[in-house]
Amino acid sequence: MPSRISFSSNVLRLDEVAWVYTDTTNSIRFYYDSPNLQLRDSKFVGYTIAEIRKERDDRLCEVERSAVFNVLAALEASFRIDYLKRCYQKRKDELSRHFRDVHKRDGNRVHLEECILDAWKQHVSASKALISKIIGAFKYRHWLAHGRYWEPKLGQQYDYLGVYLLAQEMELVFQEQRLS
């Protein structure tokens, strides 16, 4: 039998990611949009207003991508914790039984998409469309995580708010599942 995972107290929470995102974007806007930036920071001597705005927008884009990455990392942790708790608690629902069978075979090292997400699609009918959207978002995270060296074929654009709302929706499904 595989050993049990000790859960960390450092798990990313969606609300923490949201606060960091909000604080950081507000700070960037405050810095770049403040009057006389060229006089206060020698870096900007010779910059035009358009160049300052472009740099601000580039920084905001990068912060958004980092926030999306962190939201999806938090969501992956939620899926993995749910998987392990279902295995440890020996619940009787279909998904928990399936996960215990997988755990007997693969232990703690399971693939997120091929094992955990596919099982959610198969065994929890209410979450099929949501899981499909989440799989697409994880493909975006994969692109971010591997340095963005290729042009992704994602089928849609991903932004912080959209991914955050997906993660929140899934967190509600986790809560409903815990109550049932």
N, C-alpha and C positions, 0 to 999 in steps of 0.2 A: 504494500500500500504506500503510495507517495506521501511524503511528509507534508504537514500542514504549513501553509504560508502564514507568517506573522504580519498582520496588517499594519501599515505605517500610519503614524499620526500626521504625516506630511502630505496626505492626499490632496490634490488640487480640488478646490470647490468652485462651482460655477460662479457663485456670488463674489468670491475673491478675484477670479479672473475678470469679472465685470468691473469691479472697483479699480483694479490696476489699469485696465483699458481706459476707463473714463478719466482717471487721474492723469494718466500719461498723455492722452490726446488733448485734454484741457491744458496741460503744461506746455505741450508743443505749440498749441495755438497761442497761448499767452506770450511765449517767448518770441515766436516768429512774427506775430501781429502787433507787438508793442511798438510804440513810436520811437523813431530815431535808432533803430536797431543797428544801422551802419556806423553810428557814432559810439554805441555802447560795446560793440563786439568787433574787434579788428578783422575778424574772419570775413565780415561782410563788406569791407571797404571795396568799392568798385562794383558791387552787385547792383543790378537793377531791381526794382520792386518785383518785376516778373520773375527774376531769378530767385529771389527770396521766397516768393510764393510757391515756385516749383519745388524748391528744396523742402519747404514746409509740407507740401502735399506728398512728396516722396517719403518723408519721415512718417507721416500719418498712415500712408499705405503700408509701410513696413511694420508699424505698431499693430495695424489691423491684422496683418498676416500672422504676426506673433500671437495675437490674442486668439485668432481662429485655431492656431496650432495648440494653444493651451486649453481651449475649450474642448477640442477633440481628444487631447491627452486625458483630460478629466473624465470625459465620456468613456474612453477606453478603460480607464481605471474602474469606473462604475460597472461596466460590463464584466470585467474580470473579477471584481469583488462579488458581484451577483453570482457568477459561475461558481466560484469557490464556496460561497455560503450555501448555495443550493446543494453542493456536494457534501459539505460538512453537516448540514442540518437534516439531511435525508428527508426532504419534503416529498410528498407523494404525487405531485402534479407531473404531467408528461415531460415538461422541460427539465425539471429537476432529475427525473429518472434518466432521461437522455444524457444529461451532464454527468451523472454518476457513472454511467457506462463509459463515456468518453474519458472520465477521470481515471477509471480503472485501467484503461488502455494507455492514455497519454499523460496522465498525471497533471501537474500544474502548467506544463508547457503546451498550451493549445493555441492554435491560430485564431486570431480574432475573427476574421471574415469567414474563413472556410468552416470553422467549427462553431464559434459562439453566435455570430450573427445569422448564419444559415439556420442554426437550431431555433433561434428566436422566430425566424420567418416560418419555419415548419410547424412549430408547436404553440405559438401564440398568435392566433389569426388576427387579432386586433392590431398587431404591430407590423404587419407585412409591408404596407406602403411606407410607414415611417422608417423601418429598417432599410428599405431600398434607398431612401433618401440619405440615410446615415452612411451607407456603403459608398455612395457617390462623394459625400463629404470626406470620408476617409481616403478616397483616392486623391483628393485635393491635398490632404495632410501628407500623404506619401510624396507628392510632388514637392511640397514645402520642405519636408524632412531630408530629401535627397538632393538638395541644392538647386532645384529648378533649372536643371541643365537641358531639359527638353520642353517642347511645347505640349502642354497637357491637352488631352481630348476628354473633357469632363462633361460636356453636354449642357453645362450651365455655369454661371458665375457664382462664386462663393464669397460671402462677406461675413463680417463679424456678427451682425445682427441676425442674419438668416441662420447661421450655424448655431449661434447661442439659443435661438428659439427651438431649433431641432433638438438640441441637448436638453433644454428644459422640458420639452414634450416627452422625451424618453425618460427623464427623471420621474415624471408623473406616472408613466407606465410602470417603472420599477416600484414606485410606492403602491400602486394598485395591485401589483403582483404580490407584494409583501403582505398586503391586507387579505388577499384571497386564500 
